């Protein structure tokens, strides 16, 4: 099946999203061009605009899809620590989505689908933090910062030297053990 035939069967949207994810994974989200994606899909340069209107629309669709994938991944968590681990796993499995989801300057901030997808994910985090912190907002910020920071450093290869061959998931769990232990037994002195 050719790409143009896929388009005639209604698959152009998915083909453009897949091509965009490939470009983002290789070159980052700022390298995207609807014209280039149309060329890759073998369709007219105006065809992607029928589905996404513009680059921000395409990136917003990728973010919405990413939040859906993240929500599905987080549902597997059995504890707050596991929620962080699932977050890191999501980032490692979907690096292109991850790069786009947290770049509001690239997205349509008022898109209803994006707002709903973000809210679903935030609700999962709030629910997981309940009972762990006297201040749920601070608890959410702490948990999210730890998982997001680790995932971001991992994907940008800034942890390579520190990991020194260690499995990133095991390292993240060790990090959370260290943090939780420190919270229970603050250092004196």
N, C-alpha and C positions, 0 to 999 in steps of 0.2 A: 504494500500500500504506500503510495507516495504521500508526501506531506500535503500537496494540494488536494489530493483525494480525501485525506483526513479532514482537511478544512471543510470540504463539502459535506462531510458526515457530522459536522459539528464539533470536531476535535481541535480546532485552531486554538481556542482558549488554553487548553491543556498543553498543546505543543509550544505555545509562546511562554507559558509559565515554566515548562521544563527547560526550554532554552535559556530563559532568564536565570533560572537557578544555576545552570551550568556556568553562565557568564559570571554571576555573583561569586560562586565558589572559586573560580579561577582568578578573577580580576577585581572583585568587589562591586558593590551596588552602584557606585558612581560611573562605572564603565558601561552601564546599560544604555542602549539606544533602540527605540522601537523600530527604526529603519533597519538596523543590523539584525534584530530578531526576526523581522519579516523576511529578510534575505535568507537567514538560516532556515526558516520554515518553508521557503519557496513560495511565498505569497506576495501580493503587492504591498508596497510600503505603507499603504493606508489601512490594510486589513487589521492589524493589531488594534488600531484606534477604535474599531467597532466594538471591541470587547473591553478595552481599558481606557479609552479616551486619550490618555497621555501617560508619560513615564510614572508620574505620581500615582495614577490609578493602578498601573501594573504593580508597583512596589507595595501599594496598599493591599492589593489582592494577595500578594505573597505574604505580607504580614498577617492578614486574616487567616490564611491557610496555616501559617506557622503557629499562631495562637491556638488554633484548633488541634494541631498535632501536639503542642505543649500540654494543653489541657488533658488530652487523652493519655499522654505519658505520665502526667502528675497523678492521674487517677489510680495508677498502679502502686503509689506510695503507701506504705504501712505505718510510717512514723514521720515526724518532722525531719529527722536525719535522712530518711529514705526519700523524702520529698526533695531535699537538696541534691541527693544523688541522682534522682530521676531527672532533675533539671539539668545537671551536668551531662547526663546521658543524651538528653534531647539535643543539647547544643552540639555535642560531638557527632550525633547522627544527622543533624540538619543544620550544618554550619551556615548555609546561604540564607535560610529562613532567619536564623539567629542574628545574622549581620543586619538584616533589614528591620526586624521587629522593634528594635530599640533605637531606631534612628528617626525620631519624629519629624525632623526637618525634610525627610524624603517622602513622607506620607501625607495623605489627606486627613488631617487631625479630626475632622468632624464626620468622617465616614461612619454611618450607623453600624455597619457590620464590624468594623474595626473596634469601635467603642464597646460593642457587645462582647466581642471575642476577648478583649483585654479585661473586661469586667469579670467574665467567667473565670479566667486564669487568676485574677486577683482574689476572687472569692475563695478559690481553692487554697490559696496561700493563707488567707485570713483564717479559714477554718482549721487548717493544720497548726497554726500558731496558737489558737485558743488554748488557754490553760498553761502555756509555757511562759507567758510574760504578763506582768501586771499592766503593762501598757501595750495593747495589741498593735498599735501603729509602729511602735519602736521594735516590737518583736518581728513584725513583717519586714521592716527595713533591715534588721539585722540578718534574718534568714535569707532574704532575697539578695542582699549585698554579698553575703558569703558565697552563695551558690553562683550568682551572676559574675562576681569578680573572679572566682576560680575558673568558671567556664570561659570567660573572656580571655584570661591569661593563658589558659590551655590552648584555645583556638589560635591565638596570636603567637604561639610557641615561646612565650615568655617564661613558661615553667619548665622548659626542656632541661635546662641545667639542674634545676632543683629536683626534678623528678628522678634524674639519674637512672633511667631505666625502670623505675617503679610504675606500676599500673596506675593511671590517673584516678580511677575510681577508688582504689585502695588508699591512695594519697588523700583524696577528698574525705573519706571516712576517718582517716587518721587525724586530719585537720579538725573535723567536727568533734572527735573525741578529745583532742587537745583543748579546743575552745570550751566544750562543756565541762571538762575537768577543771579548767581555769576558773570558770564561773562558779563552780562548787567550792573550790579551794583557792581563794585568792592568795596571791603571794604576799608575804609579810615583809616588812623591812624597809 
